[in-house]
Each structure stands twice: as structure tokens, then as C-alpha cells.
């Protein structure tokens, strides 16, 4: 009898274990899904859409599923940026929802990543950020960016104590502001002020994906506080207050200020230690739209997807409809072609270029030759005595890359290590060298990075050099019997020529979602940018970096994006009635494609002349953008006609447009017919491509413009009419441009580029043109 009880007890324990394992497996199978609903299908018995969504989810769960009853699967309900909700579901539940007539789409959550790796003066913005309106002259034309413009930054949060968010002299909050300062364990609701007027956090998507690991990370606190530094850096770049004597440990010393120093900042924390989850991003955009921001800045992105599967594109469409300018980073996957992110035409896609400032450092080799590089190292120097240099053998690739655990301490101790750039973070390589006993590092580029130099605040003396110098140093270390080096650091230099140069890391076109839309749109300063920083992170971001600094220098399209967001805020203040498309056009058509030596912009990847696939319309010029003369304007209806030309289903269009009665009664025969400020001509199997554009006069009454065209010999370009006259301000005039691929042109011809410029004595309205003879295979 006792044996029977023991066997029964064992059986029960086994059953309990099986049930527990099954429950755990079911929980593990659950993921975050974003569900697009048709809001007009909501039964009248529900008071709110949230009630309807909750009921829909409840109907999916078995009544016997105790775990489902205990945990609410509904994470977010979206009302502005999107019609629908985010929920935790298993694949069967997701499939069940897809079969509902009220559901337009069910998509698994996407993880996005941050785009990081002497700016106001370089951009021509004066100390008080006054911009001269050339049309009104110097006496009456100075416009100021006052505190009625609000820049919303979706990022890693904010460090509110930063001097970049000092509100001295700021007026009272705009009455239209609906935002809030949310509190958390490390963030008081009183942390906001008249400058930092809002701070929120969105973590449910991240928490769901992280599971219990979320609770085990002491740095992961649910609050708006920035423990990474990236969000504080981007927010202060866009609209930080003026701070005197700013520097990174002595580098780039001077006055730091954002592009629109009198604008307000609202921070939306949507990025956490393991990334930025689509459900959280959409919730942040949804709230920012309802709060009343004027500009949205997102220095993050993910892979390429159709617009109806792109969380950022979906949210940005609603923002655009409500008059909000949306600026996004292009990505850091360059110089590889077809590597762009955030390519929707209603988004400003921003690439990165260099400043006219540098941080030179030198490697003096034992053969007497000195090679120049860059560095932000600020600790004790190496002295003047040569130190042995080592470089791992060809058979040890991980050692050449200085990956964690790859260096032999017995061979490394007391030496300078030559490390190849790539795979792991640049600053981590220095940590690897230090941990193995090395006293210095030469970080050498490979072909992937070319001659691009990015400075870092390394933990040990370190100099970064380009590919050509790197190859010479590699050969020296391999061939010399006793190679040595001494590293030295020169600090900060300005007026560097040539500049700007397109950053090698900046992602490149052509646009793989819609080839007929030329992307990126512009470039802005994105290399070695000084801005505010979180005191919770060292300048390298490494766990072992215990240094504290109020400012940091970073590189990436993450840094160029908020520059353009801030400039857009300035234009919004100067021209409050301009649409987001008009502001975008002004920034694009006035951008420049010549550097400070009056030569065409160059590409850091290979030192060759850059193309619009790398720099778009060119480098942004805020002064000229204030008075562009003419703009290419667009409405939501124009974008709908564009979407309908992409062969999307009507439900796909509704996912983006969020209108129940939207139809495709108007559609373009070619997506390139969109009234965009640039051209991407794809001949494919056609010999002739013809587009009509419409220009709106935002300059003086009676303005007259003449057209000029540049381009390759393989294409004939005709513009009719060749002269446009605008009797009044606000007048709209159309022109038609015909592109003809000349007979005998090889279909496999590499892409070519040109421009169409409308000009008079006051303005040049320039549109780049990209030509391709083959269609991209998606």
C-alpha cells in the first residue's frame, strides 16, 4: 500500500513537472505582436477601443488557462500613430486573430537599433541662433527660434541634470502642450522644466522580449532616465541650451549648444539594453503626436521592409498628416550599397559627414616614419621611449581584430598592439589590449572603412589610422625584426580641409523599397560630435569605464539626424505655416555638394568623389534653407497616390494611412511621379521616362526662374517650360522633364548622376538626379 502511495505521489510529481514544463514552453512561445484593427468594426457594446481589444484577446485564451488569466496580454493600445494594439501572443493566437474580419494585419514585433558609433558655427548658425531671411533683408529679416517649437526625441531617455537642459530665460510652456514628466525609481516628476518639458518611457515590448532577465539587470530601471548616454547626446544636439566651457576631457573645448537652442525638448525613452522594440517605438510616437510635438527625431532604425511593415514609417505618416516633421538616421551600414534604413518619402532620411574639426594623433615608428591618425585619449602619455609593437599572425584572425580573449598576455604585456578595425567595437579593442597587459594600440582601418577616421576616448593610448597607412604599418611590423612605436596626441584642431567629407559608415542608396525615390535626402554633421552625456555611463560606454564626463564625442548617423531635426525646428519657427514637406524641400534644394575647397564632396570610404547615393541632395545649409525661393510641396493625398502605385493591397494602404474610406481612385503610373525634391530615374526596359513636378513660390512676388541641366552623355534631358514666372507669393507652377536613354547605351551601364537647377539672382533650387538602367531585385 505504501509503495502504491509512493508511486502515485511520484506520478503526480511527474505530471506537475510536465504541466510546469508545458506552461513554461507556452510562455516561451509567446512573442509580442502588433495588431492592426479596423476601428469602424468595433461593436457598439464596447465603450472604448481598449475594451474591444481586451475582449478580442480574452476570447483567444482558454478559460482553463490560469496563466493567461493572470497576465494581461494587452501591452499597448494605439490611437494616433496606429489603429490597433500590441499584445503577447503565441503563433496560434496570432493566426486566429488574422482570420478575423476586424483585423487588417498581425505582425511580429521588430527590434530596431541605435545608429551610433563645432557644429552650429560649421552650419552657419550664429551665436544666438538668429537666421537671416534674405528676402526681407538684414534690417527686418532676422527671425528667432522661440520656445513655442517642441522637438520630441525617441531614444534612450534623458539625463535631466545636464546643463544642456537648463531653462534659464525660457518662457512659460505653450498652452497646447499635453505632455507629462513621468516618474520612476530614479527619476522625479519634478525633473522637467521649461526646457525639458516632457519625459516618458515605454518598456513593455522590451520587458516581454527580455523575460526575467529584465529584473536581473540593475541598470535597467523603468524610468525616463538615460543610463546609456545616447538619448542625452541626441536631444542636446537637436535643441540643447548654450553651455560654456564644454569639452570631453579637454577635447573640443568651447561653447556647446543645440541647433535650436531656444526650442523645447520632450524625451521619449523607447530604447533599452537589448535594443528598441517596435511596440515601444510605436507607443512613443503615438504619445508624442498626442502630446503636441512639432518635430520628431529618431536616431534608430532596423532592416528594410515594405512601408506597411515598417513601424517607424507607419507612425511617421500620421505625424506628417498632423504637421509634424519627422527626421530619421539613414543607418551606419556604409559604404555598402543598398544599405539604407528609414526610406519612406514622408521621412527626412539623414546621412553623415565630417566637420572641419579634428583630433590628430601620431604613431612614430622605429624606422623614423611618423603616421597621422586621430584619438580622444586623455590619460597619461607614453613618453618618448620607443615601445615594441606586435601584430598577430595571419593564422590568428581574431588576434588581428583584438577580439575578447584573443591576445596572449605573455606576448602582449608592455607592448603596443596593432589591431584591425572591424567586428567588435573600436573602444573594446583597446580594453582587450589593456586587459592583456598592453600599453598602447594602433587601430588600423581595413578596406571596409577606407580612409575614414573616427576618434574615440580610449582607455589606453591609442591612435586610429586609415587603410593606406594601416597597410604600411602592418608591413613594417611584419618585416622589421624589432618593430617599435611611440604614440603622441595633439589635442583639437579646426579649419580642416577638405570638409565636409561623407562618412564611410553612412548608409548608401539606392533605395531598395522604392527605387524611384532617391535616398538619403541630405547629410549633416555626424563624425566626432560633442554633445551632452549621461553621468551614468563612461565616455566609451564600456562597463569597465568608470570615468565621468558631462559631454561626450560620438559618431554615427545618430548624430547627424538630430542636427537636421534642430534645423527643421528653426524653420518651423520662422515659417509656422509650412508643411513638413515644404521644410524638407527647403533643406534639400538648398543643400550644397561642394566642400570648403570648392571641390565636389568626397567619400571617406575610398577618397573618390561622392554621389547622391551617399550624400543625397548634399550637406544641409540652414541659412539658405530659410529662404529657398521655391519648394516642392506634398499633401497626404499625394502620398496616398504614391502608395497606391506600389501594388499594395488596400488593407496595406490602410495600415499606413489609417483612414477607413481610403481608396486608390488616384494613383501614379510610376512611383517616381511623386512631387519629390529629387529624382531617381529607372529606365529598366524603357527608353523614355517623363515626370511632371510642381513648384510653389515662397519667395518674392514676381520671381522668375530659369532652368539648367547637368548629366551624363548617355541621357538626353528636356525640360518644358525652361522659364517659370510666379506673379504672387504662393503661386504654383508645373514643369515636365523628359529623360531619354540614348541609343546604344548598354543596359548594364553603371548608374550615372546629374542635376536640375532652377535659379535666379537670389536662389538656386537644385535637385539631384540619379539614373539606373536596371531595376533592383527585391
LINLINGI-V117548 format. One record per pair of residues at least 24 apart in sequence whose ideal C-beta (glycine too) atoms are under 7 Angstrom apart, sorted by the first residue. I is the first residue (numbers start at 1). GAP is how many residues later the second one is. Records with the same first field share a line. If there is no record, write none. Layout:
I=GAP / GAP
//
This chain:
23=44
26=64
27=40
29=61 / 62
30=58 / 59 / 60
31=58 / 77 / 78
32=43 / 54 / 56 / 77 / 173 / 176 / 177 / 245 / 247
33=54 / 56 / 61 / 73 / 74 / 75 / 76
34=50 / 52 / 73 / 75 / 244 / 245 / 248
35=49 / 50 / 52 / 62 / 68 / 71
36=46 / 47 / 48 / 68 / 69 / 619
37=46 / 47 / 65 / 66 / 67
38=64 / 66 / 622
39=44
40=620
41=60 / 61
49=28
50=27
53=24 / 32
57=30
60=33 / 36
75=129 / 130 / 133 / 204
76=128 / 203 / 207
78=204 / 205 / 208
79=207
80=206 / 209 / 210 / 238
81=201 / 204 / 205 / 208 / 233 / 234 / 237
82=200 / 204 / 232 / 233 / 576
83=575
86=119 / 193
88=120
104=547 / 550 / 551
105=546 / 550
107=202
109=96 / 168 / 169 / 170
110=168 / 192 / 201
111=164 / 166 / 191
112=163 / 164 / 166 / 169 / 188 / 189 / 190
113=162 / 163 / 187 / 189
114=116 / 157 / 162 / 185 / 186 / 444
115=184 / 185 / 186 / 214 / 216 / 217 / 441 / 442 / 443
116=114 / 438 / 440 / 442 / 443
117=215 / 337 / 388 / 438 / 439
118=136 / 237 / 238 / 239 / 376
119=236 / 406 / 410 / 444
120=137 / 139
122=233 / 234 / 403
123=499
124=497 / 498 / 499
125=134 / 497
129=131 / 132 / 133 / 441
131=439 / 443 / 491 / 492 / 495
132=491
133=441 / 493 / 494
134=493 / 628
135=492 / 564 / 565
143=430 / 431
144=118
145=115 / 117 / 118 / 424 / 425 / 428
146=116 / 427
147=24 / 115 / 116 / 117
148=26
149=111 / 114 / 115 / 145 / 420 / 423 / 424
150=27 / 47 / 113 / 114 / 116 / 142 / 143 / 144
151=87 / 88 / 109 / 112 / 113 / 114 / 142 / 144 / 146 / 414 / 415 / 418
152=114 / 116 / 136 / 141 / 143 / 144 / 145
153=78 / 81 / 82 / 85 / 112 / 114 / 115 / 144
154=114 / 116 / 127 / 130 / 131 / 142 / 144
155=75 / 76 / 79 / 80 / 116 / 144
156=70 / 72 / 74 / 75 / 113 / 115
157=44 / 67 / 68 / 69 / 74 / 110 / 112
158=38 / 41 / 66 / 68 / 73 / 74 / 77 / 109
159=66 / 67 / 73 / 375 / 376
160=31 / 32 / 36 / 39
162=70 / 74 / 370 / 388
163=80 / 387
164=72 / 76 / 77 / 79 / 92 / 368
165=30 / 31 / 76 / 100
166=29 / 75
167=26 / 27 / 28
170=24 / 25
173=24
176=116
177=114 / 115
178=112 / 113 / 114
179=87 / 112 / 113
182=42
184=37 / 38 / 39 / 40 / 41
185=36 / 38
186=35 / 37 / 39
187=36 / 37 / 38
195=46 / 69 / 70
196=69 / 71
197=67 / 68 / 69
198=68 / 69 / 93
199=25 / 68
200=24 / 68 / 69 / 87
201=68
202=66 / 67 / 68 / 78 / 81 / 82
203=69 / 77
204=75 / 76
205=72 / 73 / 74 / 75
206=66 / 68 / 71 / 74
209=65 / 68
210=64
217=56
220=52 / 53
224=43 / 45
226=308
227=307 / 309 / 310
228=306 / 309
229=304 / 305 / 308 / 312 / 323
230=328
231=36 / 38
232=300 / 301 / 302
233=298 / 299 / 300 / 319 / 321
234=63 / 65 / 324 / 328
235=30 / 32
236=295 / 296
237=292 / 294 / 322 / 325 / 326 / 329
238=59 / 324 / 327 / 328
239=24 / 26 / 327 / 330
240=291 / 292
246=284 / 305
247=304
248=128 / 209 / 282 / 291 / 301 / 303 / 304 / 305
249=129 / 208 / 300
250=128
251=108 / 125 / 127 / 240 / 241 / 302
252=105 / 240 / 278 / 301
253=239
256=274 / 275 / 295
258=308
259=304 / 307 / 308 / 311
260=306 / 309 / 310
263=306
266=25 / 27
271=29
276=24
278=33
281=30 / 31
282=29 / 33
285=30 / 34
286=29
289=29 / 30 / 33 / 35
293=31
294=30 / 31 / 275 / 278
295=29 / 30 / 32 / 270 / 273 / 274 / 277
296=28 / 30
297=30 / 264 / 265 / 268
298=30
299=30 / 259 / 262 / 263
300=29
301=27 / 28 / 30 / 40 / 41
302=39
304=37 / 208 / 209
306=207
307=37 / 206 / 336 / 349
308=340 / 344 / 347 / 348
310=34
312=30
313=31 / 34 / 343
314=341 / 342
316=28 / 30 / 31
317=29 / 339 / 340
318=340
320=26 / 260
321=315
323=256 / 257
324=256
325=243 / 247 / 255 / 258
327=234 / 237 / 238 / 241
328=233
329=228 / 229 / 231 / 232
330=176 / 177 / 190 / 227
331=176 / 226
332=173 / 175 / 224 / 225
333=174
334=170 / 171 / 172 / 173 / 174 / 271
335=169 / 173 / 270
336=172
337=171 / 276
338=172 / 174
339=168 / 169
340=167 / 168 / 169 / 171 / 179 / 180
341=166
343=168 / 170 / 174 / 176
345=172 / 294 / 297 / 329 / 331
346=293
348=173 / 216 / 236
349=170 / 171 / 172
350=170 / 171 / 172 / 173 / 174 / 207 / 210 / 211 / 214
351=151 / 155 / 156 / 169 / 172 / 206 / 209 / 263 / 264 / 265
352=151 / 154 / 171 / 174 / 175 / 204 / 205 / 207 / 208
353=147 / 148 / 149 / 150 / 170 / 171 / 172 / 173 / 174 / 266
354=145 / 146 / 147 / 149 / 173
355=144 / 170 / 172 / 173
356=138 / 139 / 140 / 143 / 240
357=135 / 137 / 139 / 171
358=135 / 138
359=96 / 133 / 169
360=130 / 133
361=102 / 126 / 127 / 128 / 129
362=101 / 126
363=79 / 100 / 102 / 110 / 122 / 124
364=121 / 122 / 124
365=108 / 111 / 120
366=114 / 116 / 117 / 118 / 119
367=109 / 113
371=94 / 98 / 102
373=80 / 90 / 91 / 92
374=79 / 81 / 90
375=80 / 83 / 87 / 88 / 89 / 114
376=79 / 80 / 81 / 177
377=80 / 81 / 84 / 85 / 112
378=79
381=80 / 107 / 108
382=57 / 58 / 79 / 104 / 105
384=102
386=98 / 99 / 100
387=28 / 29 / 52 / 53 / 97 / 98 / 99
388=27 / 94 / 95 / 96
389=26 / 27 / 29 / 88 / 94 / 95 / 96
390=25 / 27
391=27 / 83 / 86 / 87
402=27 / 30 / 31
403=29
404=28
407=25 / 26 / 29
409=27 / 28
412=24 / 25 / 26
413=24
414=25
415=24
416=24 / 25 / 26 / 69 / 71
417=24
418=24 / 26 / 55 / 56 / 59
419=24
420=24 / 26
421=24 / 25 / 28
422=24 / 26
426=28 / 30
427=29 / 31 / 113 / 115
428=114
430=28 / 29 / 30 / 32
431=28 / 111 / 113
433=27
434=25 / 26
440=47
442=31 / 43
444=26 / 29 / 30
445=25
449=55
450=54 / 154 / 155 / 156 / 157
451=153 / 156
452=51 / 52 / 53 / 152 / 153
454=73 / 74 / 101
455=73 / 98
456=84
457=82 / 83 / 96
459=81 / 86
461=26
463=24
497=99 / 100
498=97 / 98 / 99 / 101 / 104
499=96 / 97
500=95 / 101 / 119
501=101 / 103
502=99 / 101 / 102 / 108 / 112 / 113
503=24 / 101
504=100 / 101
506=51 / 108
507=50
508=105 / 106
509=104
510=103 / 170 / 260 / 262 / 266
512=264 / 266
514=132 / 157
515=165 / 167 / 257 / 260 / 261
516=154 / 155 / 156 / 164 / 166
517=154 / 157 / 159 / 163
518=94 / 98 / 160 / 161 / 162 / 250 / 252
519=97
520=96
521=63 / 67 / 95 / 96
522=42 / 65 / 66 / 69 / 94 / 95 / 96 / 97 / 98
523=37 / 92 / 93 / 96
524=36 / 39 / 40 / 95 / 96
525=34 / 35 / 38
526=29 / 30 / 31 / 33 / 34
527=28
528=25 / 27
529=24 / 25 / 26 / 30
564=56
567=53 / 55 / 58
570=52
571=54 / 55
574=52
579=54
581=52 / 53
582=49 / 51
585=43 / 46 / 47 / 48 / 92
586=39 / 42 / 45
587=33 / 38
588=29 / 89 / 90
589=28 / 39 / 88 / 176 / 177 / 178
590=31 / 34 / 35 / 38
591=26 / 27 / 28 / 29 / 30
592=26 / 27 / 29
593=25
611=142
612=141 / 156 / 158
613=157
617=60 / 61 / 151
627=72
628=70 / 135 / 137
629=69 / 70 / 74 / 133 / 134 / 136
630=65 / 66 / 67 / 68 / 69 / 75 / 128 / 135
631=65 / 67
632=43 / 44 / 45 / 61 / 63
633=63
634=41
638=36 / 37
641=25 / 26 / 27
642=26 / 29 / 32
645=24 / 25 / 26
646=25
677=90
678=89 / 90
679=88 / 90
680=90
681=58 / 88 / 89 / 90
682=90 / 93
683=58 / 90
684=90 / 91
687=53 / 54
688=50 / 52
689=50
690=46 / 48
691=46
692=42 / 44
693=41 / 42
694=38 / 40
695=29 / 37 / 38 / 63
696=34 / 36
697=29 / 32 / 33 / 34
699=63 / 64
701=26 / 27 / 28
702=25
703=57
704=56
705=53 / 54 / 55
706=53
707=49 / 50 / 51
708=49 / 51
709=45 / 47
710=44 / 45
711=43 / 58
712=40 / 42 / 59
714=27 / 28 / 31 / 35 / 38
715=24 / 25 / 26 / 27 / 37 / 56
716=24 / 26
719=37
724=34
741=32
745=28
747=26 / 27
748=26
749=24
//
